[in-house]
């Protein structure tokens, strides 16, 4: 009996030791640059928790979590528009316990958007981490009044306009025409009607467009050279050109920039939920969030991060965005089935039109 008890004691002790080791490790699957080494080291020093990082993207994240039914990782960072459909079908995440998060440190409009867009049933599954936007890149010397999406079809800038012929341009055009395409996502008939109006506008505008850019570097070069004075592009690209030429800048359209948000979500079989919440709160602490933005260039959903940013980066955000502009960003929601085929048809019609 003593021998058996001794063996059982060893097995139990090994199990406890294994559990304690697991509780000292946080396994994150995330995008490259989202876990700066300096912050990882700081977190481990503060908490004693080791961080194991797997770099990934939306498609790989979803595939890995589906394969394990939400196992293998303690924290994931999917884009907010990629959560609803995956969770509704595969249940790979667990509901977010917002009482364990310092929600006061988040920009309220972003937190609200992510709660809404990650909601399945009556539970939400994510909080925001970082964001980026697309709007107008404008040479203000030649296009001082280009302040909304309508500049992309303004005859004043004929031959000096450029944008991608992709779905974001369809969405932007709809907003520029006074429609709310995201609000119509739940009604295919209504969405199709809006897209047909967008199609008509962009076909009529074809003679005004220099080209439909396909490569971000080529777009920047066209604006840099003066060939293009109004373009649809990303905030970082506009700010890069502004550093070279103060006449060029990223302009937030009056009807709203388009924005993406990457989030924190906790997999269903996370083995260290406590550490996941600690990491979320740690990364959203304003000085840590600012360090992330200074390193990556991406905006943080941390409300107080701006005051800790490097001056040139802070100037970019403050020059382009007022608080009202931030609150008016049109965040991409989950895309319902069937809408991509509508958009594909519209894009084909625009390409083929003469």
Secondary structure by P-SEA (a helix, b strand, c coil): caaaaaaaaaaaaaaaaaaaaaaabbbbbbccccccaaaaaaaaaaccbbbbbbbbcaaaaaaaaaaaccccccbbbcccccccccccccccccccccccccccccaaaaaaaaaaaaccccccccccccccccccccccccccccccccccccccccccbbbbccaaaaaaaaaaaccccccccccaaaaaaaaaaaaaaaaaaccccccccccaaaaaaaaaaccccbbbbcaaaaaaaaaacccbbbbbcccbbbbbbbbbbbccccccaaaaaaaaaaaaaaaaaaaaaaacccccccccccccccaaaaaaaaacccaaaaaacccccccccaaaaaaaaaaaaaaacc
